[in-house]
Amino acid sequence: MKKEMKEEYLLPRCKFCGKQMIADKTLQSEEEAEEYAIMHCDCEMACQYQAQVKKEQEKEKNKKKIKEAVGNLAEYCKKKLYVFDSDAEALLVAAGEAVLDGKIESITAGIYGVKITISMSAKGKLRFKRSYKESVVEEVL
């Protein structure tokens, strides 16, 4: 004799307005159902929540891009045989995030012969500008 498996369907309900909806996928828990409802509801509070979630996701994506840009800069410095340690990387990541968040307009740092300026472009893109001066002075007498 086979046991019949009874599948329980969770109906998502928005915690802000109480609107109930039918999900287009199987939801595994009450928390997942609530999150689904909030992310698919069109009430004002749910829309604000959705905007906040989108903003946080965008921020995380941008942090990854900043870390990647700083990693590229670190590789460049290593090729030029400049010292570029993890403290310098952490400082530049934090500076990039501060510029992106609008806390500071721009920042310039000199790290072992490489001048790095982090700023926003006119098109609203985060810019990492690097420049270096290489000069050799030789005293003969």
Beta strands, then each sheet from edge to edge (+ up, - down):
strand 1: 106-111
strand 2: 114-120
strand 3: 126-132
sheet 1: 1+ 2- 3+
end
